[in-house]
């Protein structure tokens, strides 16, 4: 009989813990990102067979600049994705980068990463050549400004 009572107490305590954990998680998720954050999705479509090279060049030459801006706080997060399966040529994209900026001003600051170029790339001529090649293998690039919707 005592074993049954102890089991019920344990189950009750576990249920209370789960409810408290769930409430804390919901509260944290409802706080959500700052209303000042500004998100842009960047889509890239490379020539057939060049997607990996494009991504490698992006990671080598552009991502370090974004990481510096993130360290400074102008960028909140950078998320890179590629599709697992292919789609039709008219809807195909090879690489997507979502950048969450601290605000709209940071998102449209043309010089956001300029201060880091010399610091990260002492040979700016090589950087320019690599970036030129990255864009030579690019067929299309488009940016989509997105806003989270409150579904409640």
C-alpha positions as CSV (number, residue, x, y, z in Angstrom):
1,X,0.0,0.0,0.0
2,X,2.8,2.4,0.8
3,X,4.4,1.7,-2.5
4,X,1.2,2.8,-4.3
5,X,1.1,6.0,-2.3
6,X,4.7,6.7,-3.0
7,X,4.2,6.1,-6.7
8,X,1.2,8.4,-6.7
9,X,3.3,11.1,-5.0
10,X,6.1,10.7,-7.5
11,X,3.7,10.9,-10.4
12,X,2.0,14.0,-9.0
13,X,5.4,15.7,-8.4
14,X,6.5,14.7,-12.0
15,X,3.2,16.2,-13.4
16,X,3.7,19.4,-11.5
17,X,7.3,19.7,-12.7
18,X,6.2,19.1,-16.3
19,X,3.5,21.8,-16.0
20,X,5.9,24.3,-14.6
21,X,8.5,23.5,-17.2
22,X,5.8,23.9,-20.0
23,X,4.6,27.2,-18.6
24,X,8.2,28.6,-18.4
25,X,8.8,27.5,-22.0
26,X,5.6,29.1,-23.3
27,X,6.4,32.3,-21.4
28,X,9.9,32.4,-22.9
29,X,8.7,31.7,-26.4
30,X,5.9,34.3,-26.1
31,X,8.5,37.0,-25.3
32,X,9.7,36.4,-28.9
33,X,12.2,38.5,-30.8
34,X,12.4,42.2,-30.3
35,X,9.9,44.1,-32.4
36,X,12.9,46.1,-33.7
37,X,14.5,43.1,-35.3
38,X,14.5,43.1,-39.1
39,X,14.8,39.9,-41.1
40,X,15.9,39.4,-44.6
41,X,16.1,36.1,-46.5
42,X,18.7,36.0,-49.2
43,X,18.2,33.4,-52.0
44,X,20.9,32.4,-54.4
45,X,20.7,30.3,-57.6
46,X,24.0,29.2,-59.0
47,X,24.8,27.7,-62.4
48,X,24.2,23.9,-62.5
49,X,27.0,22.1,-60.8
50,X,28.5,25.2,-59.0
51,X,26.3,25.5,-55.9
52,X,28.9,23.9,-53.6
53,X,31.6,26.2,-55.0
54,X,29.4,29.2,-54.5
55,X,28.6,28.2,-50.9
56,X,32.3,27.6,-50.2
57,X,33.2,31.1,-51.5
58,X,30.3,32.7,-49.5
59,X,31.5,31.0,-46.3
60,X,35.1,32.0,-47.0
61,X,34.6,35.6,-48.0
62,X,31.3,36.9,-46.8
63,X,30.3,35.0,-43.7
64,X,33.3,36.2,-41.6
65,X,32.1,39.8,-42.3
66,X,28.7,38.9,-41.0
67,X,30.1,37.2,-37.9
68,X,32.0,40.4,-37.1
69,X,28.8,42.4,-37.4
70,X,27.1,39.8,-35.1
71,X,29.9,40.2,-32.6
72,X,29.3,43.9,-32.6
73,X,25.5,43.4,-32.1
74,X,24.3,44.8,-35.4
75,X,23.3,41.3,-36.5
76,X,21.4,39.0,-34.2
77,X,21.6,35.8,-36.1
78,X,22.7,34.3,-39.5
79,X,21.1,31.0,-40.7
80,X,22.3,29.3,-43.8
81,X,20.2,26.6,-45.6
82,X,20.2,24.6,-48.8
83,X,17.5,22.4,-50.2
84,X,17.7,18.7,-49.7
85,X,15.7,17.9,-52.9
86,X,15.7,19.8,-56.2
87,X,12.7,21.7,-57.6
88,X,11.8,22.9,-61.1
89,X,14.2,25.3,-62.8
90,X,11.8,28.2,-62.4
91,X,11.6,27.8,-58.6
92,X,15.0,26.4,-57.9
93,X,17.3,28.0,-55.4
94,X,20.6,26.5,-54.1
95,X,21.4,28.5,-51.0
96,X,19.4,30.6,-48.6
97,X,20.8,32.9,-45.9
98,X,18.5,34.4,-43.3
99,X,19.9,37.4,-41.5
100,X,18.2,38.8,-38.5
101,X,19.4,42.4,-37.9
102,X,19.0,44.4,-34.7
103,X,16.9,46.9,-36.6
104,X,16.0,48.2,-40.0
105,X,18.8,50.8,-40.0
106,X,21.4,48.0,-39.6
107,X,19.8,46.0,-42.3
108,X,20.1,48.8,-44.8
109,X,23.5,50.2,-43.7
110,X,25.6,49.9,-46.8
111,X,28.8,50.1,-44.7
112,X,27.8,47.6,-42.0
113,X,30.7,45.2,-42.8
114,X,33.1,47.7,-44.4
115,X,35.2,48.3,-41.3
116,X,36.0,44.5,-41.1
117,X,37.2,44.0,-44.7
118,X,40.8,45.2,-44.2
119,X,41.0,43.5,-40.8
120,X,39.9,40.1,-42.1
121,X,41.3,40.3,-45.6
122,X,44.7,42.0,-45.9
123,X,44.8,41.1,-49.6
124,X,41.7,43.1,-50.8
125,X,42.6,42.5,-54.4
126,X,42.3,38.7,-53.9
127,X,39.1,39.2,-52.0
128,X,37.6,41.2,-54.9
129,X,38.7,38.6,-57.4
130,X,37.1,35.8,-55.4
131,X,33.9,37.8,-54.9
132,X,33.8,38.5,-58.7
133,X,34.1,34.8,-59.4
134,X,31.4,34.0,-56.8
135,X,29.0,36.3,-58.7
136,X,30.1,35.0,-62.1
137,X,28.7,31.6,-61.1
138,X,25.5,33.1,-59.8
139,X,22.4,33.0,-62.1
140,X,20.0,34.8,-59.7
141,X,19.9,36.4,-56.3
142,X,16.9,37.9,-54.6
143,X,16.2,39.2,-51.1
144,X,12.9,38.8,-49.3
145,X,12.1,41.0,-46.3
146,X,10.0,39.0,-43.9
147,X,8.0,39.7,-40.7
148,X,6.8,37.1,-38.2
149,X,3.1,36.9,-37.8
150,X,1.4,36.5,-34.4
151,X,-0.9,33.6,-34.9
152,X,-2.8,34.2,-31.6
